[in-house]
Amino acid sequence: MALSAGEVRKIKKAAVVDGVLPIFHERWSARAFADRDVAQEDLKRAFEAARWAASSNNEQPWRFVVGRRGTATHEKIRESLTGFNQAWAGKAPVLILGVAKTRFSHNDGPNGYALYDLGAASSYLTLQAAALGMTTHQMAGFDRAKARERLGIPEGYEFGVVIALGYQGEPESLGNEELIRRETAPRQRRGLAEIVFAEWGKAMEW
Ligand SMILES: Cc1cc2nc3c(=O)[nH]c(=O)nc-3n(C[C@H](O)[C@H](O)[C@H](O)COP(=O)(O)O)c2cc1C
């Protein structure tokens, strides 16, 4: 029998490190979504957090198209997902498409940091959502041409991500052994020694 949603939450939670904000250890990407709607105020709070991310030249190049389940926008975002993602993300009460404006507004010059900045804003969104008891799952697996055409995204905006947002559901509701295995597996991260250097290739000593 699959683990319960509560048991999974315990497995997914990273070990707490003293002095680090707890929300960084609590956020994780669920694929099983509960059949529960997201209140408009909580959705708004997630975007209120996202809009305070830093960005190159304070361009704030991120734009989000939000589809609630039962709307044409949700359906269009869902249809643009790859088959693997459609199988589970279609059940999320909210699907968000994140795109980035690729030219600076002040001089129309190319903004090479647009996607970087969208990533920062998306990260804030996911953390705020987690703080409100919701779960998010970011996805690269979607058809950009389909999304551009169906959602009428103009040229000059690059595709970054689709984010499924809602409340964690029971793993069993995924109805697929491989998805349940992933949903209940502990999370993995590289150690600091592999990613933080005092000199290139030489781990920082703490
Ligand atoms: C930019 C990006 C793209 C991702 N694309 C997909 C995807 O297409 N399908 C999927 O199931 N998960 C996707 N993920 C989720 C990652 O696999 C997940 O964040 C990673 O395994 C770490 O797990 P955690 O978020 O629970 O800590 C994506 C995450 C990010 C940030």
Ligand as a Chemical Component Dictionary entry (heavy atoms), coordinates in Angstrom:
data_LIG
# 
_chem_comp.id                   LIG 
_chem_comp.type                 NON-POLYMER 
_chem_comp.pdbx_formal_charge   0 
_chem_comp.three_letter_code    LIG 
# 
loop_
_chem_comp_atom.comp_id 
_chem_comp_atom.atom_id 
_chem_comp_atom.alt_atom_id 
_chem_comp_atom.type_symbol 
_chem_comp_atom.charge 
_chem_comp_atom.model_Cartn_x 
_chem_comp_atom.model_Cartn_y 
_chem_comp_atom.model_Cartn_z 
_chem_comp_atom.pdbx_ordinal 
LIG C1  C1  C 0 13.056 24.299 -14.299 1  
LIG C2  C2  C 0 12.457 23.009 -13.788 2  
LIG C3  C3  C 0 11.896 22.120 -14.675 3  
LIG C4  C4  C 0 11.304 20.934 -14.215 4  
LIG N1  N1  N 0 10.636 20.126 -15.101 5  
LIG C5  C5  C 0 9.938  19.074 -14.663 6  
LIG C6  C6  C 0 9.098  18.345 -15.542 7  
LIG O1  O1  O 0 8.946  18.668 -16.726 8  
LIG N2  N2  N 0 8.416  17.281 -15.030 9  
LIG C7  C7  C 0 8.521  16.908 -13.713 10 
LIG O2  O2  O 0 7.874  15.949 -13.329 11 
LIG N3  N3  N 0 9.293  17.618 -12.848 12 
LIG C8  C8  C 0 9.988  18.686 -13.281 13 
LIG N4  N4  N 0 10.736 19.456 -12.399 14 
LIG C9  C9  C 0 10.781 19.103 -10.961 15 
LIG C10 C10 C 0 12.163 18.617 -10.532 16 
LIG O3  O3  O 0 12.361 17.311 -10.963 17 
LIG C11 C11 C 0 12.276 18.757 -8.994  18 
LIG O4  O4  O 0 12.198 20.111 -8.635  19 
LIG C12 C12 C 0 13.602 18.159 -8.499  20 
LIG O5  O5  O 0 13.605 16.761 -8.661  21 
LIG C13 C13 C 0 13.842 18.480 -7.028  22 
LIG O6  O6  O 0 12.774 18.025 -6.243  23 
LIG P1  P1  P 0 12.038 18.973 -5.216  24 
LIG O7  O7  O 0 11.496 20.155 -6.005  25 
LIG O8  O8  O 0 10.931 18.149 -4.628  26 
LIG O9  O9  O 0 13.041 19.427 -4.217  27 
LIG C14 C14 C 0 11.339 20.627 -12.822 28 
LIG C15 C15 C 0 11.914 21.547 -11.941 29 
LIG C16 C16 C 0 12.458 22.726 -12.388 30 
LIG C17 C17 C 0 13.028 23.712 -11.409 31 
# 
loop_
_chem_comp_bond.comp_id 
_chem_comp_bond.atom_id_1 
_chem_comp_bond.atom_id_2 
_chem_comp_bond.value_order 
_chem_comp_bond.pdbx_ordinal 
LIG C1  C2  SING 1  
LIG C2  C3  SING 2  
LIG C2  C16 DOUB 3  
LIG C3  C4  DOUB 4  
LIG C4  N1  SING 5  
LIG C4  C14 SING 6  
LIG N1  C5  DOUB 7  
LIG C5  C6  SING 8  
LIG C5  C8  SING 9  
LIG C6  O1  DOUB 10 
LIG C6  N2  SING 11 
LIG N2  C7  SING 12 
LIG C7  O2  DOUB 13 
LIG C7  N3  SING 14 
LIG N3  C8  DOUB 15 
LIG C8  N4  SING 16 
LIG N4  C9  SING 17 
LIG N4  C14 SING 18 
LIG C9  C10 SING 19 
LIG C10 O3  SING 20 
LIG C10 C11 SING 21 
LIG C11 O4  SING 22 
LIG C11 C12 SING 23 
LIG C12 O5  SING 24 
LIG C12 C13 SING 25 
LIG C13 O6  SING 26 
LIG O6  P1  SING 27 
LIG P1  O7  DOUB 28 
LIG P1  O8  SING 29 
LIG P1  O9  SING 30 
LIG C14 C15 DOUB 31 
LIG C15 C16 SING 32 
LIG C16 C17 SING 33 
# 
